[in-house]
Amino acid sequence: MHFLQVNFAAVLTAAVIQWILGWLWYGVLFKKDYTALVQKEGTTPSSAGGVMALIFIANLILCFALVKIVVLTGWTTFGRGSLVGAVCGLGFVAPPMFAQHISEKQPFKLFGINALYWLIAMYLSGGVLAIWQ
């Protein structure tokens, strides 16, 4: 069970940071642009509470995986942990997201909003997880 031995407080904190950043990013900073880009005619909005809970669970899963990678590097500074987060974001998040956006013919601006959010979220999370393993 060594795989499950992580600092759960650190994982929870990093997930909360991602969740709050997401709320600020999509709910405040880019709300107008994001809503216009994703709104489909004739669809009804889903329950915000349920969606936010699922997003938080996804943030927890991502932070759990990220802390395992940070621990493997042995790096314990914010800068180096942030580098791990950025590399993971650029290597594991952005490419499949880009492929999905182009195959679904979604606007490039939407890819930019989404990808930049994840790069910043991974950068910050990696830093927090590194200093608080």
Wavefront OBJ file of the C-alpha trace (Angstrom):
o trace
v 0.000 0.000 0.000
v 3.001 2.278 -0.410
v 1.247 3.770 -3.447
v -1.395 5.361 -1.217
v 1.132 6.902 1.164
v 0.910 10.585 0.335
v 0.297 13.747 2.285
v -3.465 13.931 1.815
v -3.568 17.447 3.283
v -1.207 18.583 0.515
v -3.297 16.837 -2.155
v -6.482 18.371 -0.746
v -4.898 21.838 -0.614
v -3.637 21.602 -4.201
v -7.074 20.422 -5.370
v -8.748 23.338 -3.573
v -6.294 25.730 -5.258
v -7.181 24.269 -8.676
v -10.891 24.434 -7.879
v -10.765 28.069 -6.726
v -8.595 29.022 -9.694
v -11.138 27.339 -11.980
v -13.972 29.302 -10.407
v -12.037 32.553 -10.872
v -10.891 31.615 -14.385
v -14.191 30.423 -15.820
v -16.601 32.249 -13.527
v -14.976 35.684 -13.382
v -12.012 36.335 -15.723
v -13.210 34.528 -18.874
v -16.883 33.999 -18.074
v -18.249 35.962 -21.024
v -15.874 34.493 -23.624
v -16.085 30.948 -22.261
v -19.881 30.971 -22.069
v -20.172 32.297 -25.614
v -17.770 29.647 -26.928
v -19.374 26.622 -25.257
v -23.046 27.561 -25.239
v -25.032 25.306 -27.530
v -28.435 26.295 -28.760
v -31.306 24.340 -27.255
v -29.369 22.845 -24.329
v -30.289 23.305 -20.715
v -27.571 24.095 -18.180
v -26.708 21.262 -15.796
v -26.839 21.483 -12.016
v -23.990 23.756 -10.956
v -23.559 22.033 -7.590
v -23.216 18.584 -9.110
v -20.827 19.799 -11.775
v -18.658 21.608 -9.225
v -18.501 18.486 -7.040
v -17.407 16.342 -9.997
v -14.803 18.921 -10.987
v -13.414 18.859 -7.446
v -13.167 15.058 -7.548
v -11.297 15.331 -10.848
v -8.962 17.912 -9.254
v -8.277 15.491 -6.387
v -7.408 12.676 -8.795
v -5.078 14.919 -10.810
v -3.334 16.214 -7.661
v -2.892 12.686 -6.337
v -1.168 11.672 -9.579
v 0.884 14.873 -9.647
v 2.173 14.419 -6.089
v 3.363 10.934 -7.007
v 5.370 12.396 -9.899
v 6.737 15.228 -7.729
v 7.831 12.711 -5.074
v 9.596 10.630 -7.748
v 11.705 13.657 -8.705
v 12.753 14.265 -5.106
v 12.360 18.002 -5.602
v 11.109 19.938 -2.599
v 11.095 23.580 -3.660
v 8.163 25.522 -5.063
v 10.069 26.383 -8.236
v 11.088 22.826 -9.023
v 7.658 21.440 -8.149
v 6.122 24.067 -10.392
v 8.447 22.935 -13.166
v 7.164 19.364 -12.736
v 3.595 20.666 -12.878
v 4.302 22.729 -15.978
v 6.013 19.833 -17.766
v 3.115 17.524 -16.902
v 0.653 20.155 -18.110
v 2.523 20.691 -21.368
v 3.182 17.005 -21.908
v 0.101 15.199 -20.611
v -2.733 17.739 -20.595
v -2.265 20.150 -23.491
v -1.609 17.672 -26.360
v -4.723 15.491 -25.894
v -6.787 18.609 -25.193
v -5.491 20.144 -28.428
v -6.278 16.974 -30.365
v -9.801 16.951 -28.961
v -10.365 20.623 -29.770
v -9.235 20.311 -33.375
v -11.054 17.015 -34.010
v -14.275 18.492 -32.604
v -13.698 21.692 -34.627
v -13.871 23.862 -31.527
v -12.588 27.434 -31.660
v -8.882 27.886 -30.981
v -9.754 30.602 -28.463
v -11.554 27.964 -26.383
v -8.462 25.773 -26.469
v -6.404 28.769 -25.319
v -8.695 29.488 -22.374
v -8.786 25.831 -21.297
v -5.104 25.038 -21.851
v -3.840 28.154 -20.094
v -6.041 27.392 -17.092
v -4.618 23.871 -16.811
v -1.032 25.019 -17.245
v -1.401 27.580 -14.462
v -3.295 25.119 -12.249
v -0.657 22.418 -12.735
v 2.163 24.923 -12.173
v 0.702 26.110 -8.866
v -0.283 22.619 -7.727
v 3.146 21.209 -8.499
v 4.764 23.934 -6.424
v 2.464 23.403 -3.455
v 2.851 19.631 -3.592
v 6.650 19.889 -3.743
v 7.007 22.042 -0.645
v 4.402 20.093 1.292
v 4.970 16.451 0.377
l 1 2 3 4 5 6 7 8 9 10 11 12 13 14 15 16 17 18 19 20 21 22 23 24 25 26 27 28 29 30 31 32 33 34 35 36 37 38 39 40 41 42 43 44 45 46 47 48 49 50 51 52 53 54 55 56 57 58 59 60 61 62 63 64 65 66 67 68 69 70 71 72 73 74 75 76 77 78 79 80 81 82 83 84 85 86 87 88 89 90 91 92 93 94 95 96 97 98 99 100 101 102 103 104 105 106 107 108 109 110 111 112 113 114 115 116 117 118 119 120 121 122 123 124 125 126 127 128 129 130 131 132 133
